[in-house]
Amino acid sequence: MLEPTACGRARPRSQRPCYCDRCDLLVGLDGFHVIDVSDQAGVVHVVVETPPEQMGCRACGVIAHSHGRRDVRLIDVPCFGRPVRLIWRKRTWRCAEQMCSTRSFTEQHDELAGPRALLTVRACWWAINQLRREHASVAGLARQLGTTWRTVWRSIQPLLEQMAADPTRFEDVSSLGVDEHIWHHVSTKPIDEGGRGPKELTGMVDLSRDEQGRARARLLDLVPGRSGKAYADWLIERGEEFRAGVKVAALDPFQGYKTAIDDQLEDAVAVLDAFHIVKLGTAAVDECRRRVQQETLGHRGRKGDPLYGIQKLLRAGAEKLTDKQWARLEKAIAANEEAHLQVWIAWSCAQQLRSAYRHSDPVEGRKIAEKILASFPACPVPEIARLGRTLKRWKDAFLAYFTTGRSNNGGTEAINGLIELHRRVARGFRNRQNYRLRMLLIGGGLSHPHLK
């Protein structure tokens, strides 16, 4: 007696009542049944077919007659650490109606694979999700699938382009961030002359907040160039409805982007990014330290020089210094109190700038910021005076941080971090359009039910 729990393939053909449900469950293709599984040179070959059924002619509707089968080889998702080849035994039919223009036709199942496809649909979406969530490279996915880079990319590229062309992904954007980054380090000649075009790309990021008030950064687009015109042209392409919906526009202190916001986003409030303002304050302290170092000792910082020994302490927040670090700082200033007083003043001003952003109450933080705008331009330390003039020129965008719920460009910087990660994983890019699609995918700019 045969074992009742054995697979149907283990029984004689005459005793097989139906397909094996457990094999079908393991393969997981609705509407298809597994009829054979084998291992050929480390590659799993799975043969599937659809159950027999009557089929009407697609042109005239007359019942068609079977015309045999055609084996179609597809690359499927890897299984148990091995590449998989899916052999689809396609049914073909012949129309018996003599007046019908359709003589023969083949079954199609777009849920499994499209016409002339090399990868199954689920293999394509598996690859896309691996790129997005697991930070995989296309070359690595090609190795797992047992195929080539070009085969994988040409299979998933149309899906990415279709998602990128979806206009609904630009809906409900109330807060917009902008920043630039470098996408290549080779020739900047035009593409038709053998180069790769501009090194800089301007990225637009959706910084709208969810119901809990958290910003969910989402890359919207990448355009060539780093200029106000590049940003303004992109805003014009989005249309009046999109521009009217943007209420907050975060940016770094770059006048080109500010001009584009003033021209195209008339109803939006421009907000200067807090990180870059604090960075300007820290840079002013560092410049002051180097200047005083040259004036007092006549050379760059060396081991044993008082100011050189505290260069890292001057970049830290006062609230983070230990008693030992405070003692080192005071000792270095006291080493030449008259000359080093400028460094102490510059550091104190930078700490005041940080305190405006760190204050738990935005109203009190704004008061500190207003005092900064009034006092810094008149500071006797030239680096701080220059910083004060810069902040005064950006006064409205500087103060807007405290009246827009602490809006900032942090989400945009986070997206830039993901972009840099994937650029390193891919060992660089040669095609800007491919680069844009990849970064829109990993930056959350694309959406689809199959994306996890």
SVG drawing of the C-alpha trace seen along z (x, -y; Angstrom):
<svg xmlns="http://www.w3.org/2000/svg" viewBox="-18 -97 74 99">
<polyline fill="none" stroke="black" stroke-width="0.4" points="0.0,0.0 1.3,-3.4 2.0,-5.9 -1.1,-8.2 0.9,-11.3 3.3,-10.9 3.5,-13.5 1.3,-12.7 4.4,-12.5 5.6,-9.5 2.5,-7.5 2.1,-5.7 0.7,-8.0 -2.5,-5.9 -3.1,-6.4 -2.6,-10.2 -6.1,-11.7 -4.9,-15.3 -2.0,-17.7 0.0,-17.8 -1.5,-20.5 1.6,-20.7 3.9,-21.3 1.6,-23.9 1.5,-25.6 5.3,-25.6 5.7,-27.2 2.9,-29.6 1.6,-30.4 -2.2,-30.8 -3.9,-29.1 -0.8,-27.0 0.2,-23.4 3.6,-21.9 4.2,-18.8 8.0,-18.4 10.9,-19.6 14.6,-18.9 18.1,-20.1 20.3,-20.7 23.8,-21.9 22.8,-23.7 19.7,-25.4 16.2,-24.3 13.9,-23.7 10.2,-23.9 7.8,-22.9 4.3,-24.3 1.1,-24.4 -2.5,-25.5 -5.3,-23.0 -7.2,-21.9 -10.1,-24.0 -12.2,-25.1 -10.9,-28.2 -12.8,-30.5 -11.1,-32.3 -10.1,-35.8 -11.4,-37.2 -14.6,-35.4 -15.4,-33.5 -15.7,-30.1 -14.4,-27.2 -10.8,-26.6 -9.0,-23.3 -5.8,-22.4 -2.7,-23.0 -0.1,-21.5 2.2,-23.3 5.2,-25.6 7.8,-25.7 8.7,-29.1 11.7,-29.5 11.5,-32.2 13.8,-33.3 12.1,-33.1 12.8,-34.1 15.7,-32.1 14.8,-29.1 16.8,-27.6 19.9,-29.4 19.7,-28.3 18.6,-30.0 15.3,-28.9 14.1,-28.5 10.4,-28.3 9.4,-26.2 5.9,-27.3 4.2,-24.8 2.1,-27.3 -1.0,-25.9 -1.7,-26.9 -5.0,-26.8 -6.2,-26.8 -9.5,-28.5 -11.8,-26.2 -13.7,-29.1 -12.6,-29.4 -13.7,-33.0 -11.8,-34.0 -8.6,-36.0 -7.0,-34.4 -5.6,-31.0 -3.8,-30.1 -3.0,-31.8 -1.2,-31.1 -2.4,-31.5 -1.2,-34.6 -1.1,-35.3 0.2,-38.7 0.2,-37.9 3.0,-35.4 4.9,-37.1 4.3,-39.5 4.9,-38.7 8.6,-38.0 9.5,-38.5 12.7,-37.0 11.8,-37.3 8.6,-36.4 6.5,-39.3 7.3,-38.2 11.0,-38.0 10.9,-41.6 9.2,-42.8 11.4,-40.7 14.5,-42.4 12.9,-45.9 12.2,-45.3 15.7,-43.9 17.1,-47.1 14.9,-49.3 14.9,-47.6 18.0,-45.5 20.4,-48.0 21.3,-45.3 23.1,-46.0 21.8,-44.9 25.0,-42.9 24.4,-41.0 20.8,-40.3 21.9,-39.0 24.2,-36.5 21.4,-35.3 19.1,-34.9 21.8,-33.3 21.6,-35.8 23.3,-39.1 23.1,-42.7 21.5,-43.8 18.8,-41.1 17.8,-42.2 17.8,-45.9 15.9,-45.7 13.3,-43.7 12.7,-46.1 13.4,-49.4 9.9,-49.6 8.3,-49.1 10.4,-51.9 9.6,-54.2 5.9,-53.5 6.0,-54.4 8.1,-57.5 5.6,-58.8 2.7,-58.5 1.5,-62.1 -0.2,-61.1 3.1,-60.9 3.3,-64.7 0.0,-65.1 -0.5,-66.4 3.0,-68.0 2.8,-70.7 6.4,-71.0 9.2,-70.9 13.0,-70.5 15.7,-71.1 19.4,-70.3 22.2,-69.4 24.6,-66.5 27.4,-65.2 26.5,-62.2 29.8,-61.6 33.4,-62.7 34.4,-62.4 34.0,-64.5 31.4,-67.2 31.2,-67.4 27.7,-67.0 26.5,-63.5 26.6,-63.6 30.3,-64.5 31.2,-61.5 30.8,-63.1 28.2,-62.7 26.9,-66.2 26.8,-68.4 28.3,-66.8 25.6,-68.4 22.0,-67.3 19.3,-69.2 17.0,-67.0 13.5,-67.9 12.2,-66.1 8.7,-65.9 8.9,-66.8 5.2,-66.8 4.3,-65.6 2.0,-62.7 -0.8,-62.6 1.7,-62.2 3.5,-65.3 6.6,-63.4 8.2,-64.3 8.4,-61.3 11.0,-62.3 10.3,-61.2 12.5,-62.0 10.3,-63.5 12.8,-64.1 16.4,-64.8 17.3,-67.4 20.7,-68.3 22.5,-71.4 22.8,-73.4 21.0,-76.6 17.9,-78.6 16.9,-78.1 17.0,-74.3 14.8,-74.5 12.4,-77.1 12.0,-75.1 11.0,-72.0 8.5,-73.9 7.0,-75.3 6.6,-71.8 4.7,-70.7 1.9,-73.1 -0.1,-75.7 -1.9,-73.3 1.3,-71.7 2.9,-75.1 -0.2,-76.4 -0.2,-73.4 3.4,-74.0 3.3,-76.0 6.8,-75.5 10.0,-75.4 13.2,-74.4 16.6,-75.1 20.3,-75.5 21.7,-79.1 22.1,-79.2 20.6,-82.3 19.8,-80.5 17.2,-78.3 15.9,-81.2 15.3,-83.2 13.4,-80.2 11.2,-79.9 10.4,-83.7 9.5,-83.6 7.5,-80.3 6.3,-79.6 4.8,-82.9 2.5,-81.5 5.3,-79.3 7.4,-80.3 11.1,-79.8 12.9,-78.2 16.7,-78.1 18.0,-74.7 19.1,-74.7 22.0,-72.3 23.6,-74.5 23.2,-77.6 24.9,-75.9 27.6,-74.7 28.2,-78.3 28.7,-79.2 31.1,-76.4 33.0,-77.3 33.3,-80.9 34.9,-79.7 37.3,-77.5 38.3,-80.4 38.8,-82.6 41.0,-80.0 43.2,-79.6 43.6,-83.4 44.6,-83.9 47.0,-81.0 48.8,-82.6 48.8,-86.1 50.2,-84.8 52.6,-82.0 53.1,-82.7 52.4,-79.1 49.6,-76.6 48.6,-74.6 51.0,-72.0 51.1,-69.5 51.5,-71.4 50.0,-74.7 47.2,-75.8 44.5,-76.5 45.4,-73.5 44.9,-71.3 41.2,-72.4 40.2,-72.5 37.8,-69.6 36.4,-71.0 35.5,-74.2 33.2,-72.2 31.3,-70.6 28.3,-71.9 28.9,-73.4 26.3,-71.1 28.3,-68.1 31.6,-69.1 32.9,-67.2 34.6,-68.9 38.0,-67.8 37.2,-69.2 36.1,-72.5 39.4,-72.7 41.3,-72.1 39.3,-74.8 39.9,-77.4 43.6,-76.5 44.0,-77.1 42.3,-80.4 44.3,-81.5 47.6,-80.7 47.3,-84.0 44.2,-85.6 44.4,-88.9 44.8,-87.2 42.7,-84.1 39.8,-86.2 38.6,-86.5 38.3,-82.7 36.4,-82.6 34.0,-85.2 33.5,-83.4 32.8,-80.1 30.3,-81.8 28.5,-83.3 28.3,-79.9 26.9,-78.4 24.3,-81.2 23.3,-80.3 23.0,-76.6 20.9,-77.5 18.3,-79.2 17.6,-76.0 17.9,-73.8 15.4,-75.8 12.3,-73.7 10.0,-76.7 10.1,-78.1 8.9,-81.5 11.9,-81.8 14.1,-80.4 13.0,-83.1 13.8,-85.8 17.4,-84.4 17.6,-84.5 16.4,-88.1 19.1,-89.0 21.6,-87.3 20.5,-89.3 20.9,-92.5 24.3,-91.8 26.4,-89.6 26.9,-92.2 28.5,-94.6 30.7,-91.9 34.5,-92.9 35.4,-89.4 35.4,-89.7 34.3,-86.1 31.3,-86.5 30.5,-90.0 30.5,-88.4 28.2,-85.6 25.9,-88.2 25.6,-90.0 24.8,-86.7 22.1,-85.9 20.7,-89.4 20.5,-89.0 18.6,-85.7 16.5,-87.2 13.1,-86.0 14.1,-82.5 16.2,-82.3 13.4,-83.2 10.8,-81.2 12.2,-78.0 10.5,-79.1 7.1,-79.8 6.7,-76.7 6.9,-73.9 10.7,-73.7 10.6,-72.9 14.1,-72.0 15.9,-70.3 17.0,-67.3 14.8,-64.9 16.5,-66.0 20.0,-65.3 18.7,-61.9 17.7,-61.2 21.2,-62.4 22.7,-59.8 20.7,-57.0 21.7,-58.3 25.4,-58.3 25.1,-54.7 23.6,-53.3 26.0,-55.2 28.8,-53.4 27.0,-50.1 26.7,-50.4 30.3,-51.5 29.1,-54.6 26.8,-55.2 27.3,-56.1 23.7,-56.7 21.9,-59.6 18.4,-58.3 19.2,-55.0 20.6,-56.8 17.5,-58.9 15.2,-55.8 17.4,-54.0 17.4,-57.0 13.7,-57.6 13.2,-53.9 15.4,-54.0 14.3,-57.5 10.7,-56.5 9.6,-58.5 7.9,-55.6 4.8,-53.7 3.0,-50.6 1.0,-47.8 3.9,-45.4 6.4,-47.6 6.9,-46.6"/>
</svg>
